[in-house]
Amino acid sequence: MDSILITIVFLLLLLSGEARDPFACDPKNTSTNNLPFCKASLPIPTRVNDLIGRLTLQEKVSMLVNNAAAVPRVGIKGYEWWSEALHGVSNVGPGTKFGGQFPAATSFPQVITTVASFNASLWEAIGRVSYMFFKAIL
């Protein structure tokens, strides 16, 4: 029975759509695929230090906003950070456009106000609700 379930899940994953291009470290990008921060065999602190050392101050600052700019010279694509679900399921990216059966979703308060509550169970509740929204949409 377990093997049948595994086979079904595997087939569903295969048929679920096209694979997305990597956010960074694309193996097809010959100008960046050998950079140390792209080598999964290196320790994470080594990779982080390499990437941070390659970015200029301006590039680092440009990544502090919700609409982070691309840094093509190191193979990093632009990214819209509203997909992190800290406010709930937001209207970004494939699979999260609202309308029809899902006209809207809950939007939670600013993260800073949620943190100010010092309520760990509140964070867990937000995570559970966000998870349910994601499950319903997918």
C-alpha angles and dihedrals in degrees: 000000000000092000091053091051091048090049092050092049091048092051092047090052091050092050097041095095145279122325117252121238114255116268089227138350095045106186088216092060102087093187093062110019093090097050112121094240088060095055108099090194091069122085114267094243089055091049093047093049091049094051095044090048091054096051121086120228089254091053092049092050092048088059094057094079129077091253100053115197122237120255101204096178089068095033098252115144125213115268138198105219096195087093092077092094096227087133093036126264108341132198100262137110134003115328098018103081109123127221138091109030092008107040095166146345136219115279114204125212124274111294092241091060092047090051091048089063090067086213112141093183089057090060090049091050091050090050092050093049092046089050091052091051091050091049092049093050096045 
